[in-house]
Amino acid sequence: MPMLRGFLVLVLFFILGESVRLLLALPVSGGVLGMVVITFTLMVKGSVSDDLAQASQGLISVLVLLIMPGVVGVFFTADQFSGQWLAVAAALLLGTFLSVLTTLLLMRAVTTRGVGDGE
C-alpha cells in the first residue's frame, strides 16, 4: 500500500505539470514540469517520504522501459536520417557528455554542501 500512495503522489505531480503546460501553452513536457515542481516541493520540505521513496525505487528498476519507445521510433524512421548520421552521432555524443558532466557537477555540489552542513 505505501508504494501505491507514493505512485499516486508521482501521478498527481505529473497531472499538475500537464495542467500547467496546457494552461500556459508551454512547449515543455508536462512530465518535466511535474518533476520540476516535485523537486522544489521536496527541497522546501527537506525530506522524501518513505512512500514516495519506495515508489521511486520501484520505477527506477524499470527505467529502461521508458527509453524503448524512442529507440523503436528511431529504428522505424531511420530512412529520414540518411545523410545526417554524423550530425545525429555528434548530437548524441555531445548530449551524453553534457548530461554526465552536469550530473557530476550537481552531485559534487550537493555532496560538498551536505558534508559542510553536518560539521
C-alpha positions, 0 to 999 in steps of 0.5 A: 500500500505505501508504494501505491500512495507514493505512485499516486503522489508521482501521478498527481505531480505529473497531472499538475505539470500537464495542467500547467503546460496546457494552461500556459501553452508551454512547449515543455513536457508536462512530465518535466514540469511535474518533476520540476515542481516535485523537486522544489516541493521536496527541497522546501520540505527537506525530506522524501517520504518513505512512500514516495521513496519506495515508489521511486525505487520501484520505477527506477528498476524499470527505467529502461522501459521508458527509453524503448519507445524512442529507440523503436521510433528511431529504428522505424524512421531511420530512412529520414536520417540518411545523410545526417548520421554524423550530425545525429552521432555528434548530437548524441555524443555531445548530449551524453557528455553534457548530461554526465558532466552536469550530473557530476557537477550537481552531485559534487555540489550537493555532496560538498554542501551536505558534508559542510552542513553536518560539521 
